[in-house]
Structures are given as structure tokens and as C-alpha cells.
Amino acid sequence: MDVHGQDVNVAASRAVKDAIHYNSMPGIRSMLPGGDINNMKVNIKLAIPQDLEQLDPEQIKELIPYGKVTVEVETDGMATTSGIFLDDQQDKNTLMYVVNAAVEVGY
């Protein structure tokens, strides 16, 4: 979520970090070819409310340190009012962007 600034990259990065922060896959190496974590395939699905053309997929890929990472984007998510416009937060309007992220791991 990006409450101020209406930046889809900030909102998407936070969504991905939240998605991976609460998960652990301690046995993943044993399931990957050669036991190599870099053989992992990671697909990030993002539901973004608007400004899709401003998303930098490379910035999102950098959040995942291992494997081959792909990013899929869907027009979805939510843009809702924060109730306040703050110049010092680089607001363009009173919207906050809520991005949903799913991080799929396989090989």
C-alpha cells in the first residue's frame, strides 16, 4: 500500500515484501534440481489499481534474491481515498494505492 505519493512501485514492493516476509520454505533445496536454490522459479502476480505503465518490473524482481523471477500484472487492486492531500508527501491526489501480491515458487 502507498498511502501518499501514489507510487505503484512503492505499493507493489510493500505487497511483495509482506507476501514473502511471513513465509519460510526450509525444505525447498531438497526439491530443486541439483539442490540449487538458483534453479527455483518465482512468479510474482500483482493486482495494481492504476498507473500500470509506471511499474518497474525489474525493481520488483530485485526483491527476490534467488531463482528466475517473472512478474505478471493484472488490472485490479484498489485505489481509495486517504482522506487527506499532503504536499510534503508528494501527493498527486488523495488516493492511496493498495496492491495485492501473490508469490508462487516452483521449479
NULUMDREN-989772 format. One line per field, with one value per atom (N, C-alpha, C, O): x negated, y, z negated; residue in three letters. Coordinates in Angstrom, 2 decimals, padded with zeros to 5 digits. Each point is the difference from the previous one (the first is absolute). Layout:
x = c(X, ...) .
y = c(Y, ...) .
z = c(Z, ...) .
rest = c(ALA, ...) .
END
This chain:
x = c(-000.84, 000.84, -000.90, -001.01, 001.40, -000.66, 001.06, 000.86, -000.92, 001.02, -000.16, 000.99, -002.23, -000.25, -001.01, -000.93, 001.10, -000.93, 000.48, -000.52, 001.49, 000.60, -001.08, -000.02, -000.85, -001.09, 000.25, -000.06, 000.35, 000.31, -001.21, 000.17, -001.38, -001.20, -000.14, -000.38, 000.68, -000.03, 001.05, -000.28, 001.50, 001.09, -000.28, 000.23, -000.74, -000.29, -001.15, 000.05, -001.08, -001.13, 000.44, -000.41, 001.23, 000.50, 000.85, -000.09, 000.90, 000.85, -000.85, 000.29, -001.34, -000.88, -000.76, -000.11, -000.42, -000.73, 000.91, -000.42, 001.66, 000.95, 000.28, 000.09, 000.04, 000.31, -001.12, 000.28, -001.53, -001.10, -000.48, -000.63, 000.92, -000.49, 000.56, -000.70, 001.92, 000.66, -000.06, 000.75, -001.64, -000.10, -001.42, -000.97, 000.86, -001.29, 000.13, 001.01, -002.04, 000.02, -001.30, -000.87, 000.72, -001.27, -000.41, -001.19, 002.11, -000.34, -000.08, -000.08, 000.11, 000.07, -001.21, 000.16, -001.35, -001.20, 000.12, -000.44, 001.02, 000.09, 000.94, -000.06, 000.91, 000.93, -000.48, 000.58, -001.62, -000.49, -001.04, -000.78, 000.74, -001.03, -001.39, -000.36, -000.44, -001.36, -000.08, -001.09, 002.23, 000.00, -000.42, -000.37, 000.43, -000.47, 001.17, 000.93, -000.99, 001.07, 000.19, 001.07, -002.11, 000.12, 000.80, 000.32, 000.01, 000.88, 001.47, 000.88, -000.61, 001.37, 000.60, -000.68, 001.96, 000.74, 000.99, 000.76, -000.79, 000.87, 000.84, -000.53, 001.84, 000.90, 000.75, 000.65, -000.77, 000.68, 001.20, -000.13, 001.31, 001.22, 000.42, 000.15, 000.04, 000.40, 001.35, 000.24, 000.63, 001.26, -000.13, -000.01, -000.10, -000.28, 001.22, 000.57, -000.16, 001.23, -000.07, 000.98, -002.11, -000.15, -001.48, -000.84, 000.54, -001.39, -000.90, -001.17, 001.70, -000.77, -001.27, -001.02, 001.08, -001.15, -001.16, -001.12, 001.37, -001.06, -000.73, -001.02, 001.53, -000.65, -001.33, -000.10, -000.92, -001.32, -000.18, -000.37, 000.63, -000.10, -001.39, -000.11, -000.93, -001.36, -000.18, -000.67, 001.25, -000.07, 000.69, -000.47, 001.57, 000.73, -000.79, -000.07, -000.54, -000.79, -001.17, -000.37, -000.21, -001.15, 000.35, -000.90, 002.17, 000.42, -000.19, -000.03, -000.10, -000.16, -001.45, -000.44, -000.33, -001.45, -000.43, -001.14, 002.03, -000.39, 000.96, 001.17, -001.67, 000.85, 000.27, -000.48, 001.27, 000.43, 001.36, 000.96, -000.90, 001.19, 000.74, -000.60, 001.91, 000.86, 001.07, 000.33, 000.19, 001.03, 001.19, -000.15, 001.33, 001.26, 000.79, 000.00, 000.66, 000.77, 001.44, 000.25, 000.67, 001.42, 000.57, -000.45, 001.44, 000.71, 001.01, 001.03, -001.34, 000.85, -000.49, -000.30, 000.21, -000.43, 001.07, 001.15, -001.54, 000.97, -000.65, -001.12, 001.83, -000.38, 001.15, 001.14, -001.45, 001.03, -000.55, -001.21, 002.05, -000.45, -000.70, 000.42, -001.49, -000.68, 000.65, -000.22, 001.01, 000.71, -000.79, 000.49, -001.73, -000.82, -001.01, -000.52, 000.26, -001.01, -001.17, 000.18, -001.39, -001.18, -001.06, -000.57, 000.29, -001.04, -001.35, -000.75, 000.41, -001.32, -000.21, -001.12, 002.18, -000.10, 000.10, 000.19, -000.32, 000.07, 001.33, 000.05, 001.01, 001.32, 000.37, -000.24, 000.84, 000.55, 001.51, 000.62, -000.06, 001.44, 000.20, -000.98, 002.20, 000.24, 000.12, 000.45, -000.83, 000.11, -001.16, -001.12, 001.41, -001.05, 000.17, 001.11, -002.25, 000.01, -000.21, -000.93, 001.82, -000.11, -000.29, 000.82, -001.97, -000.41, 000.00, -000.50, 001.07, -000.04, -001.09, -000.20, -000.53, -001.09, 000.14, 000.32, -000.56, -000.13, -001.38, -000.38, -000.35, -001.34, 000.04, 000.16, -000.31, 000.05, -001.42, -000.81, 000.51, -001.34, 000.10, 000.86, -001.75, -000.03, -001.32, -000.98, 000.95, -001.19, 000.43, -000.85) .
y = c(-001.16, 001.16, 001.23, 000.06, 000.92, 001.30, 001.01, 000.34, 000.14, 000.91, 001.39, 000.68, -000.25, 001.32, -000.12, -000.80, 001.58, 000.03, -000.74, 000.23, -001.11, -000.73, -000.65, 000.20, -000.97, -000.66, -001.51, -000.66, 000.12, -001.44, -000.86, -001.12, 001.63, -000.77, -000.14, -001.07, 002.12, -000.06, -000.99, -000.86, 001.00, -000.89, -001.45, -000.90, 000.65, -001.37, -000.59, -001.17, 001.95, -000.49, -000.38, -001.04, 001.85, -000.32, -001.26, -000.82, 000.64, -001.19, -001.26, -001.02, 001.07, -001.16, -000.29, -001.15, 002.18, -000.20, -000.62, -000.89, 001.36, -000.58, -001.46, -000.84, 000.53, -001.37, -000.97, -001.14, 001.56, -000.93, 000.06, -000.94, 002.02, 000.17, -001.04, -000.43, 000.03, -000.90, -001.46, -000.84, 000.52, -001.36, -000.52, 000.76, -002.07, -000.66, -001.33, -000.69, 000.34, -001.26, -000.74, -000.09, -000.44, -000.60, -001.22, -000.30, -000.41, -001.21, 000.23, -000.97, 002.20, 000.28, -000.54, -000.49, 000.56, -000.47, -001.47, -000.39, -000.41, -001.43, -000.31, -001.09, 002.02, -000.21, 000.61, -000.27, 001.08, 000.67, -000.85, -000.70, 000.77, -000.73, 000.37, 001.18, -002.21, 000.23, 000.62, 000.37, -000.24, 000.63, 001.46, 000.58, 000.01, 001.37, 000.98, -000.07, 000.96, 000.98, 000.92, 000.59, -000.48, 000.84, -000.68, 000.64, -001.92, -000.70, 000.24, -000.47, 001.19, 000.32, 000.98, 000.89, -001.08, 000.95, 000.72, -000.62, 001.92, 000.83, 000.88, 000.77, -000.89, 000.84, 000.92, -000.45, 001.73, 001.00, 000.50, 000.50, -000.64, 000.53, 001.23, -000.05, 001.14, 001.25, 000.46, -000.03, 000.45, 000.62, 001.49, 000.37, 000.45, 001.42, 000.81, -000.28, 001.28, 000.71, 000.92, 000.12, 000.53, 000.92, 000.36, -000.42, 001.19, 000.41, -001.21, 000.02, -001.05, -001.21, 000.30, -000.66, 001.64, 000.34, 000.56, 000.07, 000.33, 000.55, -001.08, 000.28, -001.49, -001.08, -000.37, -000.14, -000.01, -000.44, -001.46, -000.27, -000.69, -001.41, -000.40, -000.87, 001.51, -000.33, 000.35, -000.73, 001.82, 000.39, -001.06, -000.31, -000.22, -001.03, -001.31, -000.66, 000.29, -001.22, 000.02, -001.05, 002.20, 000.12, -000.34, -000.23, 000.18, -000.34, -001.48, -000.41, -000.40, -001.45, -000.33, 000.14, -000.58, -000.17, -001.26, -000.07, -000.91, -001.27, -000.39, 000.40, -001.18, -000.59, 000.91, 001.13, -001.68, 000.75, 000.62, -000.71, 002.03, 000.72, 000.60, 000.64, -000.85, 000.64, 000.81, -000.28, 001.28, 000.86, 000.06, 000.30, -000.58, 000.13, 001.14, 000.15, 000.63, 001.13, -000.09, -000.24, 000.43, 000.04, 001.35, 000.61, -000.17, 001.22, -000.39, -000.60, 000.93, -000.33, 000.82, 001.18, -001.74, 000.79, 001.00, -000.12, 001.12, 000.99, 001.36, 000.13, 000.88, 001.38, 000.60, 000.04, 000.43, 000.57, 001.27, 000.23, 000.58, 001.27, -000.15, -000.77, 001.52, 000.05, 001.06, 000.04, 000.82, 001.04, 001.28, 000.96, -000.93, 001.20, 000.13, -001.00, 002.22, 000.32, 000.67, 001.02, -001.58, 000.55, 000.33, -000.90, 002.18, 000.43, -000.58, -000.43, 000.42, -000.45, -001.50, -000.49, -000.25, -001.44, -000.27, -001.14, 002.18, -000.08, -000.58, -000.69, 000.98, -000.45, 000.65, 001.19, -001.99, 000.51, 000.21, 000.78, -001.51, 000.05, -000.61, -000.18, -000.14, -000.57, -001.52, -000.60, -000.03, -001.45, -000.71, 000.51, -001.70, -000.91, -001.25, -000.43, -000.15, -001.18, -001.25, -000.09, -000.87, -001.29, -001.04, -000.21, -000.43, -001.02, -001.34, -000.13, -000.87, -001.37, -000.76, 000.17, -001.01, -000.79, -001.46, -000.33, -000.54, -001.43, -000.40, 000.35, -001.09, -000.45, -001.52, -000.70, 000.20, -001.44, -000.51, 000.61, -001.74, -000.58, -001.43, -000.77, 000.44, -001.36, -000.23, 000.70, -001.66, -000.28, -000.60, -000.31) .
z = c(000.00, 000.00, 000.00, -000.70, 001.49, -000.04, -000.37, 000.81, -002.04, -000.52, 000.60, 000.27, -000.05, 000.58, 001.13, -000.09, 001.13, 001.10, 001.23, 001.10, -001.25, 001.11, 000.89, 001.21, -001.83, 000.72, 000.02, -001.04, 002.23, 000.10, -000.36, -000.47, 000.69, -000.36, -001.50, -000.50, -000.23, -001.47, -000.49, -000.83, 001.35, -000.43, 000.36, -000.81, 002.02, 000.42, -000.80, -000.38, 000.12, -000.80, -001.39, -000.52, -000.09, -001.35, 000.02, -000.92, 001.95, 000.10, 000.14, -000.64, 001.46, 000.18, -001.29, -000.41, -000.22, -001.26, -001.05, -000.74, 000.66, -000.95, 000.33, -000.89, 002.18, 000.42, -000.37, -000.38, 000.50, -000.27, -001.45, -000.49, -000.20, -001.37, -000.97, -000.92, 001.12, -000.94, 000.44, -000.51, 001.45, 000.50, -000.10, 000.05, -000.19, -000.03, 000.73, -000.12, 000.88, 000.73, -000.30, 000.87, -002.08, -000.40, 000.82, 000.08, 000.53, 000.75, 001.51, 000.76, -000.33, 001.43, 000.77, 001.12, -001.70, 000.71, 000.38, 001.08, -001.94, 000.27, 001.17, 000.56, -000.20, 001.10, 001.31, 001.06, -001.11, 001.21, 000.71, -000.64, 001.97, 000.75, -000.48, -000.07, -000.26, -000.47, -001.38, -000.45, -000.23, -001.32, 000.05, -001.02, 002.21, 000.21, -000.06, 000.80, -001.75, -000.21, 001.21, 000.18, 000.64, 001.20, 001.11, 001.00, -001.18, 000.95, -000.30, 000.74, -001.79, -000.39, 001.02, 000.49, -000.20, 000.83, -000.90, -000.73, 000.80, -000.84, 000.92, 000.80, -000.92, 000.77, -000.96, -000.94, 001.19, -000.83, 000.78, 001.12, -001.72, 000.61, -000.79, -001.22, 001.93, -000.64, 000.53, 001.21, -002.10, 000.37, -000.35, -001.17, 002.20, -000.16, 000.44, 001.06, -001.84, 000.31, 001.22, 000.74, -000.51, 001.12, 000.17, -000.80, 001.82, 000.29, 000.26, -000.38, 001.02, 000.28, 000.80, -000.18, 001.06, 000.84, -000.81, 000.50, -001.73, -000.85, -000.80, -000.63, 000.65, -000.74, 000.64, 001.22, -002.06, 000.45, -000.42, -001.14, 002.05, -000.36, -000.50, -000.86, 001.37, -000.45, -001.48, -000.72, 000.29, -001.42, -000.86, -001.10, 001.58, -000.74, -000.02, -001.03, 002.15, 000.08, -000.98, -000.55, 000.32, -000.90, -001.45, -000.81, 000.49, -001.37, -000.30, -001.16, 002.22, -000.15, 000.30, 001.14, -002.14, 000.18, 000.75, 000.44, -000.27, 000.61, 001.10, -000.01, 000.96, 001.01, 001.19, 000.08, 000.83, 001.18, -000.34, -000.29, 000.33, -000.45, 001.19, 000.86, -000.84, 000.99, -000.73, -001.16, 001.84, -000.59, 000.95, 001.19, -001.73, 000.74, -000.65, -001.22, 002.05, -000.52, 000.50, 001.18, -002.11, 000.33, -000.41, -000.97, 001.72, -000.38, -001.07, 000.30, -001.49, -001.13, -001.17, 000.18, -001.36, -001.14, -000.37, 000.41, -001.18, -000.44, -000.13, -000.49, 000.92, -000.26, -000.79, 000.46, -001.65, -000.86, -000.62, 000.01, -000.55, -000.53, -001.35, -000.86, 000.72, -001.30, -000.87, -001.21, 001.84, -000.75, -000.18, -000.60, 001.12, -000.19, 001.14, 000.51, -000.11, 001.01, -000.70, -000.68, 000.84, -000.65, 001.03, 000.63, -000.45, 000.95, -000.37, 000.88, -002.16, -000.42, 000.20, -000.14, 000.45, 000.30, 001.50, 000.43, 000.36, 001.46, 000.50, 001.02, -001.74, 000.44, 001.31, 000.22, 000.67, 001.24, -000.14, 000.73, -001.70, -000.30, -001.38, -000.73, 000.35, -001.33, 000.01, -000.98, 002.08, 000.08, -000.69, -000.05, -000.47, -000.42, 000.85, 000.29, 000.09, 000.86, -000.83, -000.80, 000.99, -000.66, 001.08, 000.90, -000.99, 000.97, -000.71, -001.12, 001.77, -000.51, 000.72, 001.20, -001.95, 000.59, -000.38, -001.14, 002.12, -000.24, 000.51, 001.12, -001.93, 000.38, 000.10, -001.00, 002.24, 000.26, 000.18, 000.69, -001.33, 000.07, 000.51, -000.43, 001.33, 000.56, 000.71, -000.26, 001.15, 000.82, 001.31, 000.84) .
rest = c(MET, MET, MET, MET, ASP, ASP, ASP, ASP, VAL, VAL, VAL, VAL, HIS, HIS, HIS, HIS, GLY, GLY, GLY, GLY, GLN, GLN, GLN, GLN, ASP, ASP, ASP, ASP, VAL, VAL, VAL, VAL, ASN, ASN, ASN, ASN, VAL, VAL, VAL, VAL, ALA, ALA, ALA, ALA, ALA, ALA, ALA, ALA, SER, SER, SER, SER, ARG, ARG, ARG, ARG, ALA, ALA, ALA, ALA, VAL, VAL, VAL, VAL, LYS, LYS, LYS, LYS, ASP, ASP, ASP, ASP, ALA, ALA, ALA, ALA, ILE, ILE, ILE, ILE, HIS, HIS, HIS, HIS, TYR, TYR, TYR, TYR, ASN, ASN, ASN, ASN, SER, SER, SER, SER, MET, MET, MET, MET, PRO, PRO, PRO, PRO, GLY, GLY, GLY, GLY, ILE, ILE, ILE, ILE, ARG, ARG, ARG, ARG, SER, SER, SER, SER, MET, MET, MET, MET, LEU, LEU, LEU, LEU, PRO, PRO, PRO, PRO, GLY, GLY, GLY, GLY, GLY, GLY, GLY, GLY, ASP, ASP, ASP, ASP, ILE, ILE, ILE, ILE, ASN, ASN, ASN, ASN, ASN, ASN, ASN, ASN, MET, MET, MET, MET, LYS, LYS, LYS, LYS, VAL, VAL, VAL, VAL, ASN, ASN, ASN, ASN, ILE, ILE, ILE, ILE, LYS, LYS, LYS, LYS, LEU, LEU, LEU, LEU, ALA, ALA, ALA, ALA, ILE, ILE, ILE, ILE, PRO, PRO, PRO, PRO, GLN, GLN, GLN, GLN, ASP, ASP, ASP, ASP, LEU, LEU, LEU, LEU, GLU, GLU, GLU, GLU, GLN, GLN, GLN, GLN, LEU, LEU, LEU, LEU, ASP, ASP, ASP, ASP, PRO, PRO, PRO, PRO, GLU, GLU, GLU, GLU, GLN, GLN, GLN, GLN, ILE, ILE, ILE, ILE, LYS, LYS, LYS, LYS, GLU, GLU, GLU, GLU, LEU, LEU, LEU, LEU, ILE, ILE, ILE, ILE, PRO, PRO, PRO, PRO, TYR, TYR, TYR, TYR, GLY, GLY, GLY, GLY, LYS, LYS, LYS, LYS, VAL, VAL, VAL, VAL, THR, THR, THR, THR, VAL, VAL, VAL, VAL, GLU, GLU, GLU, GLU, VAL, VAL, VAL, VAL, GLU, GLU, GLU, GLU, THR, THR, THR, THR, ASP, ASP, ASP, ASP, GLY, GLY, GLY, GLY, MET, MET, MET, MET, ALA, ALA, ALA, ALA, THR, THR, THR, THR, THR, THR, THR, THR, SER, SER, SER, SER, GLY, GLY, GLY, GLY, ILE, ILE, ILE, ILE, PHE, PHE, PHE, PHE, LEU, LEU, LEU, LEU, ASP, ASP, ASP, ASP, ASP, ASP, ASP, ASP, GLN, GLN, GLN, GLN, GLN, GLN, GLN, GLN, ASP, ASP, ASP, ASP, LYS, LYS, LYS, LYS, ASN, ASN, ASN, ASN, THR, THR, THR, THR, LEU, LEU, LEU, LEU, MET, MET, MET, MET, TYR, TYR, TYR, TYR, VAL, VAL, VAL, VAL, VAL, VAL, VAL, VAL, ASN, ASN, ASN, ASN, ALA, ALA, ALA, ALA, ALA, ALA, ALA, ALA, VAL, VAL, VAL, VAL, GLU, GLU, GLU, GLU, VAL, VAL, VAL, VAL, GLY, GLY, GLY, GLY, TYR, TYR, TYR, TYR) .
END
